[in-house]
Amino acid sequence: MQATISSDARLVLDLALTIRHDGHGKVADDLSDPAGLSAWVRARPDALPEAAGFVADEAALAAVRDLRAAVRALFARAVRPAEPSPADAARLLPLAEAVRRLNEAAARTPTVPVLHWAEDAEPVVRHEAVRGGGELTALLAHAAIAFLDGPERQRLRACHAPRCVRYFLKEHPRQEWCKPSCGNRARVARHHERHRRSA
């Protein structure tokens, strides 16, 4: 049975996963320019208010990238004693700096809890900006804080398959990788390593 993922967890994982393996041996950054951030936000209309018309500028990009660095550093802390994502291992922010960046981003826009309850669904509380709209980094920071403070954090893992740099939420007790293709790569790598040693 697959575990559910809260909207806060999904949003903050999606932010962390903008650092990914490109399939060609390199780490790619989906937020390398304002157009990348604009596309990322527009792809999340259910999670981010006013996503459809969002256009990022250099300041928004810098703020979100700073927040992402803090989130990935805090993810690395959350998965301990396991190793962090290989993309982060050599360049993690110090814990105090990551916490400071997250808290400063969260403070940019005051929010209030707003109840949403569709006819055919469970009630959902979303934190929305007091004056309508909302500063993107503050919304992302609020989601990160909710995730890091919640029970889902205990399921957070770094995928250690060859060439993978993703974090994921463990959905069942035997899950070791973020997706089946990573499991396949890890098994092939172990097989080759065993044959190399025995040769």
N, C-alpha and C positions, 0 to 999 in steps of 0.2 A: 504494500500500500504506500502510495506516495504522500509525503508530508506536505502540508500546505505552506505557502510562503506569504507572509504579510506584505502589504503594499509598500511599507517602509523598507523592509528587507529587500524586496525586489528592486526598488529604486536605488538603494545604496549599493547593492551588488552590481546593478547595471552601470553605475558610475565607476566602480572599481574595475569592471570588465572593459572599460574603454582603453585599458592597457591590455593588449592581447598578443598572441603569437600570430604572425601573418601567414603562416603556412609555408614560408620559404626560409626558415631559420632565423628570422629577425623578430624583434618585438615591435609591434605597431602601436601607434597612439591615435585613437579615433578623434581625439580633441587636439589635433595639431594646429588647427587654425579656427577662426570664428565660424566658418562655414560648417566645419565638423561639429562644433557645439550646437549650432542652429539645428542641424539635422538630427542630432541626438535628442535635443529637447522636443522638437516637433514630433518625433516618433513616440512620445509619451504623453499624449493628451489626457489620459485618465489620471495620471499621477501629478502632472504639472499644469496648474492653471495658465491659461493664455498661451499654451504651447503652440497652437496652430499658427499664430502670427509672430512667434519669437524670432528675433534676429540678433545674433550675438555680435558684440564688438570686442576689441582687444581687452578692455577692462573686465568684461564678463568672463572672457576666456581665462584670463590670468587668475581671477578669483576662484573659478571652478577648478582649475588645475591645482591651485594651492590647496583647496579643500580636498581634492582627490588624493593628493600626496599625504595629507593628514589621515584620511580614511584608510588608505592602504597601510600606513604605518600602524594604525590602531588595529587593523585586521591582522597584521603580523603579530602584534601583541596578543590578540584574542586567540590565535591558533597555538600559542606556546603551550607545552614545550616542543611542539612540532616546528619544523622549519617554515619560514615565510615563503611566499612566492619567490622564485628565482629572480624575477624582475625587480624585486624590492630589496633583496638581501644585502646588496652592497651600498644602497643609498636610502636607507630608512631615516626618516626624521626622528630625532630624539622624542621620547614619549611626551615630555612636558611641552615641547613645541607643537606636536600633533594635537594635543588636547587644547592648547591655547588657540590654534588656528580654527579648530572645530567650534569651540565656544564663541570665538569672535564672529565667525560666519553665522552661527545660530542667532546671535544678538542683533543682526542687521535689520531684521523685520520682526516686530512683535506679532504673535499669532494667537488665535483663539481656537479652541476645539469646536468643530461643527459636526453635528450628527447627520449622516446620510443613511437613509433606510429605504431601499427599493422594495417594491411589493413582493418580489420573489427571492429576496436575499437577506442575509444577516445584517444587522446594523454595523455601520462603519463610521469611525470618528476620524476626521481629517483635520489637521491643524491648518487653518487658513489665515492669510494676512489680515490684520485688523482693518486696514484701509482698502481692501480689495487688491487684486493682483498679488504680487509678492516678489521679493527679491530672490532670484534663483538660488544663489548660494545659501541663503538662509533656509529655504525650503529643503534643500538637499542636506544641510547640516542637521535640521530637525529630524529628518528621516534617519540619518546616521546615528544620532543620539538615541532615538527610539529603538533602533536595531541593537546598538551596542549595550543598551540597558536592559534589553528584553531576553527572553529565554531562547530565541533563535540563535543568538550569538554562540551558544554551546554547540551548535551544529556546524559552525563555520570551519572550513578546512581550506588549505592551500593544495592545489593539484600538483603532484610531483612527477607527472608523466614527462618523458623527454619533450623538451621544447614548449611545455605549457607554463603559463604564468597566471592562470586564473585562480580565483577564490570561488568556493561554491558552498552550498548548504548540503550537508550530508542528509540524504533522504531515506536511507535504510542502513541497518547496522553493518552490512558488508561492503558498502560503497567506499571505494578508495580514490576514485578519480572523478573529475567534473563531468565527463561524458564518456560513452562507450569507446569512441575513437582513441581517447587518451589511454584507456585501459588496454586497448589493443597495442598501441605503441609501446607501453610499459612492458607488456608481456613479450613482445618481439625483442625489445632491448635486453631484457633479462635472458632470453633464449640465446641471443648472439653473444652476450657476455659469458654465459656458461660454456658455450662452444669455443670461445676464444681462450678461456682458461684451460680447457681440457686439451687444446691443440698443442 
